[in-house]
């Protein structure tokens, strides 16, 4: 196989300086597909020693922006998920309900791996219309080597806002993780017993009723709540239940303190002091 490869700079993101720097490589590759497949599930070998990591503001900014966008996207999906059950777009909600019911009715366990294959088929079919290799058209110009992005001050301000988004997301995840642990460890026995009872009932229902029908009934319930309780507030049942379970910070605030017993010497001294002041 003979092929031209464009040379990159140290960042490995842009073309190297010069007049279209490139290299022609000719190589022969022989490999066993079976051995290669088996090696995929083994520990990856380290080919070279990595340099010690240094403080990289651009990398920190990129990672924080990714995490912040992911948290915002998750929140938007959750809001859209709740709005879908409110039938704001009746035609679309009805369509989703019908598709969901048919999907649950015909769902079989052996079909789950095939469903996971759908994204692979999607990108495989439509990848022919996309360019997998991005080549810089004007490789002789050095103007394209300038880094894109906002000035340092603007990025610093964005990091300030992203920090609060990430902090709130981490606090939310940590809080609900503590709530789940406190639920299992009987910090509030009543809530733990309620969950145990619900799990026993769910086990009996799943044993008696096919799982497909349970999913169909759950879908009808979720979409039908809008008409069963028109004045209800948008909510998530699981999140609402966990919000009743205290996290560690709430437990510390709720912890009862020992009632101090009044000291006899302190009582006598206070009485004498009050008598002396009254005289």
N, C-alpha and C positions, 0 to 999 in steps of 0.2 A: 504494500500500500504506500503510495507516494502522495504527499499532501503538503500544501503551504499552511504555515501557522503564523499568525501575527504575534509579534513580540510585545510584551507588556512592561509597564514600569513597576516600581517597587510596590505600589499599592495593589497591583494585580487587578485593577479596575479599568485602566485606560491604556491606550497605545503608548509604546515607548517613543521617546523623542527621535526625530530624524525623518528621513524621506521614506515613509511607508516601510518601517523595519519589519522584516519577516524572515522566516527560515523554512527551508524545504527539507522535510524529513521523509526518509524512506525506511520502512520497517516491515518486519514479518512477525506476526503474532500467531502463536499456536497455543490453544488452551483446551482443556477438557471440560465441557459443560457440566458433567456430573460432579467432578471434583470441585469445580467453581461453585456449584450450588451448595454442596456440603460445607464448603469453606465459609459461606455466607453466615452460617450460624455458629461460627467459632470466633474467639476473641481476635480483634483486629491487631495486626502487628504494627509496632512503631518503627517506621522506616528511618527516622532521623530524630535528633534531639532538638527540642523546641527551645527557643530563647526565652528567658524570663519575661513575663508580661510586664508591660509598662503602662503608666497612666495614659489613656487615650481618650481625650475629650469627645472626639467624633464618634468613637465606638460607644461610649457611655450614652451620648445623645441618641444614637441610633437605637440602642437597646431600650432606653427609657421610652422613646417614641413608640417602639413596637409594642411594649407592654401596655402603655397608656392607650394606644389605639385598640389593642385587644380587649381591654377592660371596657372601653366605651362601646365597642362593637357588641360585646356580650350583653351589656345593658340595653342597647338598642334592640337586639334580637329578643330579649326577654320582654321588652315593652311591646314589640310587634306581635310576639307570641300571645300576650294577654289581649291585645286589641283584636286579634283574629277571632277570639271566642266571643267578642262583643258584637259581632255581625255588623261592623261599620261598613264593610263592603259585602252586602248580602249575597251577591252572586258568587264572589270569590270564596266566601266562607262556606256556602252551600257546596261548591265544587270541591273544596278541600275535605269537607265532611264525607261526601260520597266517595272520593278517592281513598280516604283513610279507611272507611268501612269496607270497601272492596279489597283493599290491601290486607287488612287484618283477617278478612274472611278466607282469602286464598293463601295466606302466609303459611309456610311450612318451614320446619327447622333446616331442612337441607337447602332451602332457597336463600338463607342468610348469607353464605359465602358468595353466591351469585349476585346478590344485591350489592355487596361490597365491591364487586368487580365493575359496577356501572361507571364509577369515576374513571377507571382505567380505560374502558372502552370510549368514554366521552373524549378524553384528551388524546387518545390514539387516533380517533377518527378526525377530529378537528385540528390536530397538530399539523396536518399537511398544509393548512391555510395560514400557518404562522411561521415566522422565521425563527429557527432555533439558535442561529448564530448571528450575533449583532456585530456588524462591521462598520467602523467609522468611515464615512465617505471622504471627508477631507482630512486625510492623515498627514498631509504636508503642512498643515496649519497648526500652530501652537496655541491658538485661541481656545480650542476645544479641550486643552489640558487644564484649564482653570476649573477649580472645583465649584460645583453648583451648591447652592444653599444660601441660607440667611447669614447675615453678619453675626459676629460672636455675641453681641449684646442681645440681639433678637433671640438667638438660640438659648441664651442664658435665661431670658424671660420665659421662653417656652418650657424650659426644664423646670422652672419654678412652678408653673401650672401643672405640668405632668407629674411632678413630685407629689402633689396633693392627690391627684387621681390614683396614682400607684399606691400611695399610703392608705387611702380609703379602701382600695381593692384588697390590699394585704390585710388590713384590719378586719374587713368583712370575712375573708376566707379564714383567718385565724380565729375570729369570734365564733363562726359557725362550726369550725372544727372542735373548739372547746365545748360548744353546746352539745355536739354529738357525743363526745366523750363523757360529759356530765350526765347526759341522758342514759347512757349505758351503765354508768357507775352509780346510779340511784342517788344523785345529788338532790333530785326532787322525786321522791318515790312515786307520787301519784302519776306523774307524766310517764315514768318508766313502766309502771303497770299498765297504763293505757296503751303504750306501744306494744307491750308483750301481748295484750289481749287482741289488738288489731292484727298483729303478725299471725297469731293462731287462727283468727277468723280468715285472714287472707290465705293461709295454707289450706284450710278446709275448703274455701271457695275454689282455689286452683285445683284441688284434688277432685272436686265434684263437677266443675264446669270447665270445658275446654278453654285453653289460653286464648285462642282466637276470639271467642265470644266475650271473654273478659275485656280484651282490648277494645272490641266494638262497643261494649257497654260503657267503658270509660270514655271513649270518644263522644258518644251520645250525651253522656253526663256533662262533659266539659263544654260542648257546644250548646247544650240545652239550658245551662245555668242562666243565660241571659234572659230567658223567658220564664224560668222558674222563680228567679229572684231579680227582677228588673232594676231594683234600687241598690243592689249590692255594690260594694267597692271593688275595683280591680285588685285581684290578689293572686297569690300562689299558695296553695294549701300547705305544701311541705315547708316553705319558707315561713309562713305564718305560724305553723306549729313549732318550728325550731326557735322562732323568736320568743316563744313562751318559756323556753329553757334558758336559764341564766348561764352566762359564760363566767370565766374565772374572775373577771373584774367585778361583775355584779355580785358574785358570791362573796367577794371580799367586802363589798359595801353592805351586804345583808348579814354578814357574820355578827352574831350576838357577842357582846362584850361581857366579861364577868362583872356582876353587880358588886361594887366595893362596899364593904361593911364599915360603918363609921367607927373610928377609933375613940375609945373612952377618954384618953388623955386629950385628944383634939377637941372633943365635945366639952370637957370641963374647962379647958383654956378659952374656948370661944364664949362660954357662959360668963366666965370671970371678966373677959374683955368687954362683953356687952354691958355687964353690970357697972364696970368702972366708967364706961363712957356715959351711961345714963346718970351716974352721980355727978 
